[in-house]
Amino acid sequence: MTAPAPDVRPYGDAGVLVEVADVAQAVALHAALRATPPHGLVDLVPAARSVLVRVAPGTDLAAVAAAVATAVRAVRTTAAGQDPGGAGPVVEIPVVYSGEDLDDVARLTGLGAREVVEAHTGQTWTVAFAGFAPGFGYLAGADERLTVPRLRVPRTGVPAGAVGLAGEFSGVYPRPSPGGWQLIGRTDAPLWRPDRDPPALLTPGARVRFVERAA
């Protein structure tokens, strides 16, 4: 059976948007386009199931779309069922696993609290994309046991450094804000510093290891 054509469409007059099946394909496509950028590339903006390819004005969008479609076809086979790991830098984040939702996550997953911590620290996560707040990275992992729903009623205040799970992602709140993620720990790692280049500690494509730290 012939595979469906990649969903690549113009995005204004200086970009193309490609939609893929899942976060693993989005991570793989982002990595592939960073490694072999199409002509005129200005920026890549990954999301959960898409990648926006921004190019310089006047670039031949048909040629860009063709190059992107070729990359999509390649990652469809390599990303299927694979760990969404990238080749970016590894960032270690120390975590005290004392989050107020840790026991609830253990119940939802069928794991003990200790096993939740071991699953969270026992894999390398990949920053699939960024959003929600400056410095907030959506981290994709391979251990599906940690997939949990968001809170039914979001909290009005989550402290900076809170480490959480929501759906298939993990993340760290860079600053105090409302939020509905299941909180399992906290860190003092500086997620966002305007005087740093880049300001965000976690950028798309980076790999992340959580390291347990005593309280």
Secondary structure by P-SEA (a helix, b strand, c coil): ccccccccccccccbbbbbcccaaaaaaaaaaaaacccccccbbbbcccbbbbbbccccaaaaaaaaaaaaaaaacccccccccccccbbbbbbbcccccaaaaaaaaacccaaaaaaaaaccccccccccccccccccccccccccccccccccccccccccccccccccccccccccccccccccccccccccccccccccccbbbbbbbbcc
